[in-house]
Amino acid sequence: MTAEAVTDRPLRIALLTYKGNPFCGGQGVYVRHLSRELARLGHSVEVIGAQPYPVLDDLGEPEAPAQPADPDGLGTPPGALDGRPGAGAPGRLTLTELPSLDLYRQPDPFRTPKRDEYRDWIDLLEVATMWTGGFPEPLTFSLRARRHLAARRGEFDVIHDNQTLGYGLLGGVRALGAPLVTTIHHPITVDRRLELEAAAGWRQSASVRRWYGFTRMQRRVARRLPSVVTVSGSSRQEIADDLGVAHERIHVVPIGADTRLFAPDTAVPEVPGRIVTTSSADVPLKGLVFLIEALAKVRTERPDAHLVVVGKRPEEGPVAEAMQAHGLAGAVEFVKGISDAELAGLVRSAQVACVPSLYEGFSLPAAEAMATGTPLLATTGGAIPEVAGRDGETCLAVPPGDAGALAAGLVRLLRDEELRARLGAAGRRRVLERFTWQKAALRTVECYRAAMGEPSRRTSPAPVVRPPAEAVRVAADSR
């Protein structure tokens, strides 16, 4: 077989995810879009996941090469990739359910299973860890995945783990039956650190430490992984610093926005004063409390300013307390469970999209907002500057954790229609050039082939994207 034939042959990919529902956070979004684009390239992708189960897209018919996919420069349409698998025909995309005990499901989280629900010792371990205040899912999913893969040895060319980092995935090809590539979006140790800093008293601090006990396992596992994919230069550095993974084993593959869905639409009217943000969880890392405080300042100058949060309304905690203290009950709306199309329409209707996070490993909400042409106000936390670009060129950038700076940026954008139009257009161009799911899939396949020892069209994996020095300094100061 020639090197070229080896390079271009379709792959059989097992994509593992212990928490895959795209409505539960970024990991589910990653699995949904990456799996679709890998299959559109002609590969066979089997997503293996636990509850909440992943939602997979219909591949649809590949577009004809003669029909441009996007008049403003999206690029080559799926199925029309000269010299690569899938030229003219998509691959396969399937879901295999690997059930846990689903101990955190609504409306009965932290439930105690009935006796007939227990199947084996892994189930007992899952419940025992929950009872002691820990989070068992990364470990128990990895053990179930190991058993499942061992029973299917030889069926996959490569195994791609989406940030499980559990002991069950150690052992290499001999244990799993195929080379392992692992995505680490960002180290969960960052979440742990920020929640400990925000903890009120020793009881809450102890609870946080128990819950994040699995990060000790993730550190040990990460150091032994042969190939790690991450989504930004900032995350690459965090993985090396926090988890002790050697730089040469970490490959940066930026993710993307669905630029066909998240696109400008002049038929959607702007709502005066509307600000949109995404906060899938009421945790300190998302910085929502600072945006609430900023909104209170903005409304002294712009009474029509209001915030729509894509996420669940918190009933208690810092965000709920801030809304009550500033009398913002009628100025903040929370929406949950909306479709991607509804989300795109909501973002288009806003005069400003805001990412107030203290830290992000990538920030998909920033990329999606920019793709719609909505002007972006974002902090410089973590990898956000790598996505959003330079202050004043493709976004307005402010330090993380600074409500005053957020307020000033919001007022400036709400006042200046010309600035909003310029930043919105520049942001759209930036996403089209750098951050699409098709590009992410192509570069991920290069990492697969490198792990398998096959030659690639590139001489090395995707280039490292390093964060601006100023972003690194601000992120360090914010810890």
N, C-alpha and C positions, 0 to 999 in steps of 0.2 A: 504494500500500500504506500502511495507517495505521501510526502509530508503535506502537500496541499489537500489531498483527500482526507487525511487524518484531521487537519485543521477544520475542514468544512463539514464534517459529518455531524448529523444531529445527535444531541446528547439526551440521555435519560437522567432526569434530575429529580431528586427527592428534596422537597423544600419543607423544612420542619418549622413549626411555629406553635409555641405552647399557649399563646393568646392571640388569636388571629382575626377577630371581628374588627373591621375597619371603623366601626362606630365606637370602639373602645380605646382608640389611640393610634399613634403613628405606626406601631409595628404591624397592625392589621392593614393599614393603608399600603404599607410597603409590600406586604405579601400579595395583596390584591393586584396592584399595578405591575409589579415586577413579574409575577407569574404569567400574567396576560401577555406582556411584551416578550418574554422568553418563548412562550408558545407561538406567538406570531412570527418569531424568527425561525420557526420550524422544529423546535426542540419539544421533547415529551416531558411535561412537568406534572409531577404528582405532589400536591400539597398535602402534608400529613399534619393534622392539627387537633388540638383539644378545645374544649369549650372556653369561651364563646367561639364557635366554629368560624373559620374564615368564610368570607363571601367572595366567590370567584366570578369573573366576568365572562360573558359569552364572547368568543373570539370573533364571531361574525365572518363575513366574507372579506378576504384581503382586497385592498384597493388596487385598481389597475395602475401600472406604472405611468400611463399617459395622463392620468388625472391627478393634478397637483393636490396634495393633502391639505395645504394651508397657503392661501395667497400671500400671507405676510411673512412667509419664510420658515415654516415649521421644519421642512426638510423632506427626506425621502419617505414615502408612505410605507406602512408595514406591508411585508410580502413582496416588496420591490427592491430588495437589497442585493445588488449584483454580487455574485460570487459567494453568498452566504446561505446557510440553511434557511429554508422557508421562502425562497424566491418563487412566488406564485402559489404557495400552499402553506397554511399554518400547521403547527404540530398539534399535540394533544395537551389538554389541561383538565386534570381530575382532582377530586378531593377525597382523601381517606380520613375518616374520623377515628381518632384515637382517644376515647373518652376518659376523662378523669372523674372524680366524684362531684365536680362542679360545686365546690363548697362556698363560693362567693356569689352565686347566682341571685338575681332579684326574683321575688321580693323577700327571700329568706337567706341573706348572706350569713356566713359563719354557722351554717346549719350543722346538726349532727345527723349523719346518715342512718337510715334504718338498717337493721341487722342483715337483711337479705341483699343490701346494696354492696356489701364487701365481697370482693372477688379474690384478693390475694394480699400478700404482705405489703405491696406498694400502696394499696388503699389504706391499710392500717398506718403506715408511715405518714401518709398525707393527712389523715385526721389527727394523729398525734402531734404533728408539727403545728397544725392550726390551733389545737388546744393549748399549746405552750406559747402562743402569740407570734409564731413565725409564719413565713409565707412559703408553702411547700411546692408550688407548681413547677418552678424551674427544675428542681431535683426529680420529682416524681414523673414529670413528662419525659425527662431525659432517660430515665430507667425504662419506661414503657416504650420509648422510641428505639432504644438499643435492642430490646427483645423483639420488636416488630421488624427492625432491619435485619437482624440476625436470621430470622425466619425467611427472609426474602433475599438472601445473599445472591449477588450476581444480577439482580434486576435493575440496578442503577449504575450509572457511570460516575456520578458525583453526588454527594450529600451536602446540602446547604442548610445550615442551622441559623435560624433567625433569633439570635441573642438568648438562647436557652442557657448555655454555659453551665450545663449540669454534668455531674460525674459520669453519668451513663454514656456520654458521648466521647469519652476518652478511650484510647486503645488503638486508634488508627485504623488502617484498612483491614487488618486482621480481625478486629472486633466488629467493625461496622459494615464491612464488605465493599467499601468504596472510599475514595479520598474525601476528606471533610473540609469544607470552607465555611467559615462562621462570620456572620454579620454582627458587629457590635455598633449600634447606633451611637451610643455614648455610654460610658461606664455608669451603672446605677449607683456607684459610690458617690457620684456628684449629687444625685437626689438625696441620698442619705445625709451627706454633709449639710446641705441646705435645710433639710427638715430638722436636723439636730440644732442648727443655729436658731431656728424659729420656734423650737420647743419651749413651752411654758412650764418650767418646773421639772423636778427630777422624775416624777411619775411619767410624764409625757416623753421625756428623754429616754427613759428605760423602755417604754413601749416602742419607740422608733427603733432603738437598737435591736430589740427582739424581732421586729418585723423585717428589718433589713439584714438579719443574720445570714441570709442566703448569699450576700455579697462576698463573704469569706470564701465560699465555694467557688463563686465566679472568678475571684482573683486566682485561685489555685488552678482552675481549669484553663483560664485564658493564657496563662504562662506556658502551657503545654500544647497550645493549638498550633498546627502547622501553617495555617493561612487565615488571616483575618481581613475582612472587608469592612471599611467604615465609610461614612458619608461626607466627611469634611476633614480638612487639615487640623482644625481645632480638636475634633474628636480623636484624631490620630495621636495628637500629643497627649490628650487626657488618658487615652488607653495605655500609652507607654508609661506615663507618670503614675497613674492610679493602679493599673493592673500589672505593670511590669512586663508587658509584651515588647519584644525587640522591634525597633522601628522597621527593620527590613522585612518583617513578616506582616506588616500592616499596609494594605493597599487602599487608596482613597478612590471611591466610586460615588460621585454625587448622585443623589436621587433627583426626581423631577416632578413637574406638575403635568396634569393631563391638559395639554395646551389646546386641544380641540374643544373640550368642555369649558375650561377656565379661559375664556377668550372675551375680548370686548364685545359689547352688544349695545349699540346706540338706542335700541328700542326700549331698553330698561332705563327708566328715569332715575336720576339721582334724588335721594331724599335729603333735603337740607338738614345739616347738623348730624347726620348719621355717621357713627363710628362703629366698625365691626372688629371683633377680635375672636379668637378661638382659644378656649380653655377647657380641655377635656376633663380636667381634674382640679379640684380646689387644693392645690399644693403650692408651697412657697416658690418652687422653681418657676412657675408660670407667671409670677409677678402681677397677677390680676388686682391685688389689693392696691398696688401703686397706680394702676390705671383708674380704679374707682376714685381714689383721692384726687387724681389729676382731673377727672371729669367734674368733680365738685368745683375746682378752681376755674375750669373752662366755662361753666355755666354762669359764672358771675359776669362774663363778657358776652357769652353766646347762650342765652336761655333755651334756644332750640336744640342745643347739643344733647345727644342721647347715645347710649351704648347698647349694641346688640351683641350678646355673648353666645357663641356657639358652644354649648355645654350645659351641664346640669346646674340649676340654681342651688347654691348651698343654703342649708337651713340654719347653720351655725358656723362659727369660726371667724377669722379675720375679715373675709370678704363680706359676709352677712353683717358683721358689726360695723364695717365701714359704710355700707349702704345705709344702714339705720342712722348712724351718727351724722351723716351728711344729708339725710332726707332725700335719698335718691331712689326710693322705691318705684316711682313712676318714670324714672329716666334710664333705668337699666332693665333690659329684657333678656331673658335666657331662652334659647331655642335648642331643642334636643331631638335627635333621631331624624333629622332631615336628610333628604337624598343629596347626592353630589350635585345634581342639576339645581336643586333648591339652594344649596350652599353657594354655587356659582352665581345664581341670581341675586342672593342676598349680598354677596361681596360687591357685585356690580352696582347695586343700589346705594352703596355707602360713598360718602365723600372722602372718607379716610379709612384705611385698614391699619390696624395697630398690632404689633407684636411686643408686649411689655415684659417678656420673659427675662429672668435673671440669668438663665443659661438655656441654650438649645444645642443639641448635637448637629442639627441641620436647620430646621424650621420650614417644614412643608407649608404651613399657613402663609408664610412670607412669600414663597414661590408661587403659590396659587393666587394670592392677591395680586402680585405683580403681573401674572399671566393674564388676568382680566383687565389690566390697564388701570386698576385702582391705585391711587397714590399710597405709599407705605410710610408709616412712622414706626421705627423699630429701635430696640436697644442694641447695644454692642455686646450682649451676653453670649459667650460661647462662639458658635459658628455662624451666628446671624449675619455678621458683616460679609462673610464669604458668599452668602446667598443674596443679601440685599444690595451689596455694592457700596459705593462711596456716598458719604453724606453730601446732599445737594445735587448729586448727579442722577442716581436711580432711586433714592429714598431720602428721608430725613432720619438721622441717627442720633440717639441720645444715650447717656450712660444708664446701665441697669440700676433699678432700685431708686430712681429719682423722679418722684411725682411731679416736682416743679418743672423739670426738663420735659417730661411727657406733656404737661399742660401747655407749655410754651410752643412745642411742636404742633400740637393739635390746633391751637388758636391760629398759628401761622398758616397751616394748610387750609383750615376752614375759611379763612379770610381771602386767600389768594387763589383764584380760579386758574390763572395762568401757570402758577407753580404746580398745581395739582395735575394739569394736563401734561406738562413737560415731564414730571416725575413718572406719571402713569405710563406714558409712551416709552420712556427709557427703560422702565422696569419690565415691560412686556418684551422689548428687544433682548434684554439681558437673559430672561428665562428661555426664550427661543434659541439663543446661541449656546446656552450652557446646561440647562436643567430640564431635560425631557426624559420620560420613562424609556423611550426607545434607546437613547444614548446610554442610559443606566444599564439596560439589559445587554447591550453590545459589550460594554466594558466589564460587566459581571461575567459574561461568558469567557472573556479573556482570562479572568482569574480562575475560572473552572479549569480551563485547558492547562494553565500553568500548574495548578495543583495536581492534575492528572499526568503531567510530564509531557503533554502534547505541544507541538510548536504553535505559535500564534502569529497573526498578521503583524502585531506589534512585537518589538524586541523585548519589551518589558511591560508589566501591568500599567494601569492608568496612572498618569503623572500625579504626584503629590501636590495638593493645593494647600499652600500655607496661609494661615490667617494673617491679616495685616498686623504689624507690630503694635499699633495703637490698640487693636482689639484684644490682643493678648495681655497688654498692660491693664486695660480696664477690667477684663475678666478676672485677672489676678487680684486687683484691688477690691473687687466686689465680694471676694470670699470671706 
